[in-house]
């Protein structure tokens, strides 16, 4: 007897086949999603590592930097700025932290340390007050063409960059020179744009998708793979412990620029470069907000914390810049997924 030929699949067989296809598709999509997330993390690490190398070059350039010579008797006794460099010398005449009974050698060492920190602030700004500190106190001097040669070239470059790009510059006397939210990222962009490799700008290392203007204030930022600005802190002395900053104990890790150990509270630090990761939240202490915007100002000549990387802010609790901090008040540590150079780099300055 001839067997009956089968003409089609049964409904049960079709349902089983569809179920298998759905399960396989889900697994493939889930796997692809994981691969995409991992790819973004790897791209962010590559970006941060690239920026770390550039910032490390800036720090290394300070190791053998010559600083202006100083007549100690004039600097510590005179109250009249030198005429050749009116605001520059006024900055460096401030005596924050210098021991009252310091020897000439200690005073010379402290003066060099202070000047190196001043140069670091000028060449690696992280906030508006690092660039525009002289506007409020001496607004006419900076506009006089004959005084421009006395201003360091990096500072002139950053000043001009903001004037040409920031949309809020129509009111230059205001405290909010440009949008405050991503100022550190915008400063990082300016630092990178100032640097060159051979005859090419280091910006050529970044493609057009890695550059944008998140807050639309006219000031560009370098973006991570999630479309968020990469943040920058020059002196993240609160970011301890980390692989690059293992301790805040000066006896165990001293500031390498303080060769004579004249700043007893100083310990090793290195600039922090941060991608906020998938959640876009850094949860790092970066600024003190007030009616005038960011209230942290390292550049006030008359302030005891002038160019002091180890300033302490707030009370109950107190904190330093770069410290892990619940900045958005959601009770969650959103810094866990941060991708930063202290974690992925082992080289130090």
N, C-alpha and C positions, 0 to 999 in steps of 0.2 A: 504494500500500500504506500502510495507517495505521500511524503510528509507535506503538511500544509505550509506553503511559503509565508514568511512573516513580512507584512507590508509596512509596519511603523513601530515607533517606540511607544511604550505605555506611558500613561500620565505619571506614574510613580517614577519611572526611569528618567523622564524629563525633569521632574522636580529634584531628583538626586543630582543630576548633572548641573542644573542651575545653581543648586546649593554649593556644590564643589567649586564652581566658577566664582561665585560670590566670595567664598572663603579665601580662595587663592588671590583674588583681586585685592581683598582687604589686607592680606598679608603683604602683598607687593607694595601697596600704597603706604602701609605703615612703615615698611622697610625703607621706602624712598623718602618718607618724611624724616625718618631718623638720619638717613644719609645727608639730607639737605641741612638739617640742624647741625650735624657734625661738620659739614662743609663750611657753614657760616662761622662756627667756632674757630675752625682752622684758619679761615680768612682773617678773622679778627685778631687772632694771635700773630699772624704774619704782619698785619698792619701795625700792631702795637710794637712788635719786635723791630720793625723798620724804623718807627719813630724813636724807639729807645736808642738805637744806634746813632741817630742824628742828635738827640739831646745829649748823649754821652760825649759826642764830639765837642759840644759846646762846653761841657764841664771840663773836659780834658784840656781845652784851650786856656782855661784859667790856671792850670797847674804851674805854668811857667810865665804867666802874664806879668808884665811890669806894671806897677801902679805909679801914679804921679808922686814925685818926691815931696816931702813935707818938712816945713820948718816948724818943729814941735812947739817952740815958744810962741810962735805966731798963732798956730792952730788952737792952742789951748788957753791963750790969754786974750786974743783979739776978739772983738765983737763986730768988726767991720769986715764984710766979705771982700775977698780979693777982687780987684776990678776986672781982671782978665776973664774970670769965670765966675760971675756973681752967684748963680744959684748952685753950681756944682760944688764950689768950696763951702758954701753955707751948709750943704747936706753933710759934708764930711767933717764939719767942725763940732758936731754934736758928740757928746762924751758918754753915750749910753753904756753902762756896765763897766767902764774903765775903772780899775781900782784906784782909790784916792791916793794911795802911797806907791803907785807903780814906778818901777825904775824906768830909765830911758829905754832900755832894751825891751821891757814889757810893753811900754807905751808904743814903741815902734811896731812891735808884733801885733798889738791890738789894732793899731791904725791900718796895717796891711790887711788884717782879717776883715775889718769893717769895709774897706774899699773893695775887696774881692766880693763880698756879699752885695755891695752896691752894684758892681759890674754884673753880677749874676742876675740881679733884679732888672737891670736895664736891658740886658741882652736876652733874657728869658722871662718876659712879663707873663703874668697869669690873670691879671685883672686891670680894670680901667685906671685905678689909682697908681699902678706901676708906671703908667705912661703920662698921665695928666696931673701929677701931683703939683707941678709948678704953676698950673693955670690959676688956681685960686689965690695963691700967695704972691705971685709975680706975673700977672696976666699980660703986662705990657712988654716985659723983657723978651718973652718967647716970640713975640711978633716982630721984634726989631731985627731986620736982616743982618746987621753987623754982629749980632750975638749968636747967630746960628752956627758959625764955625766952632764956638765953644761948647756946643752941645754934642754929645757922642753920636756917631753916625747911626748906630742902631736905634737910638731913641728918636732921632729925626725921621728915620724910615717909618717906625711904628706910628709916630704922631701924624705923619703925612698920609699913611695908609688909612687910618681912621677918618681923617678929614675928608678923604676922597671916597670912602665907601659907606660909612655909617649914616643912615638916613636921619638919625636924630641930631646930626651935627648942625642943623639950623639954629639950635640953641646951645652953643658951646659953653655957656656959663652954667648950665644945669649940671647937677651931680650925676644924672643918668646920661652919660655920653653916648652910650649905645645900649641895647637891651642887655640886661644883667644876667639873664638866665644861662646863656652859653658863652659868657665872656672868656672863660678859661679855654674853651675849645677854639674860639676865634683868635685868641692870643697864640695858641699852638699853631694855627694855620699861618699867622703872620711870621712866627719864628721860622717855620719851614720855608715859607716863601722868600725869606731873607737869605737862606743858605744856598750854596751852589756846590755841585760836584763837577769838577772841571769847569766847563763854560756853560753847563746846563743847570737850570733851577731844579732843586730837589722835588718840586711839585710835579715834575715829570714822572716821578716814581708812583704817582697816584692817578688812577683813571677818573674820568668825568663822573662816574657813579659814586665815587668816594669823596666827592666835594659837593657841598650844597649850602643852603642857608635856611636852617630849620625854623628860626624865629623871624625870618624875613626882615631883618634889620639892616640889610646891606653888607653885613660882615660875614664872609664865608667860613665854613667849618669843614674839617675832615670827618667823614661819616664812617661808622662801622657797618657791617653787613645788614644790620637791622634798621638802618636809616637814622641812627642817633649820633649826635656829635661825640667825638672822642675827647675826653676831658683831660686837663693838664694841671698839675700842681707842682710848682717849682720846689717848694719847701714843705713836703708832707710829713712834718716831724711828729704828727699824731698817728701816723700809719705804722704802728709797731705792735707786735713783732711781725716781720715779714722776712722772706729770704734775703732781701737786700738791706733791710733795717732790722736786725735781729733783736736789738735791745735799745731802751732809752736810758741806759746807765752810762754816763760819760766815762766811768772808770773801765768799762768793758769795750766801749766802741766810741772812740774820739773823732771829732770833726777833722778830716785830713788836711783842711786848710788852716786849722788852728795848731800849727806846729809847736808853738811855745806854750800851749795849754793855758791861754790867758782868759778864755771864756769857759769857766768851770762847769757851766751847765750844758755845754754843747756835746752832742753825740752825732754819730754818723747818720746821714740821710741821703736819699737820692730821689730825684724828681719822679713823680707818679704820673703815668699815662694810662688812662682807664677807658675801656669800652664797657658800657653799663650792662651788656649782655641782652638776652631776650626781653627782660622786663623793663629795660630802659631807665631803671632807678639805681643811682649809685649808692645812696645811703652813706655818704661820706660828708664830714663837716668841712665845708669849703668857704663859707662866708657868714657874716653876721648881718642880718637884715635890719634895716631901720628906715626912717622916713626918707632918707636920702639914698636908699639902695644899699649896696654892699658897704659895710662900715669898716672892713679891714683895710688898713692903709699902712703899708710898710715904709712909705716914703716921706712921712712928716718929719722935717728936720728937727723940730722942737720936741718930738715925742721920745720918751724913754725907750720905746721899742723900735726905733728907726732901724730898718734893715735887720731886724732880729728874727731869725727863722723859728725861734723857740717860744714865741708869744703864747700865753695861755688866755683863753677867752671863757666867758661865762662863769657861772657858779652853780653848784648843786645840780648837775655835775659840771666841772670845768672840762675844757677840751682844747686840743690843739688842731691845727689845720690838717686834714687828711684822716682824722680819727673816724672809725666806724661809728655812725650816729644815725638814729632813726629820724632822718630829716623830714619825711612826709607824715610822721606820726601815726603810721598804720600798725605799729606794734610788731612789725615783721622786719627781719634783717634782709633787706633786698640787695645787700652787697655780696651775697654768697655767689651769685652768678657773674660778678664782675670779672672781666678779663683784663689783667694789668701786667705791666712790665716787671713788677717785683716778683711775680709768680713764675713768669715764663723766661726770665733772664737770670743768668748767673754772673754776668760780667759786672764789675763795679768801676766807679771812677777812681 
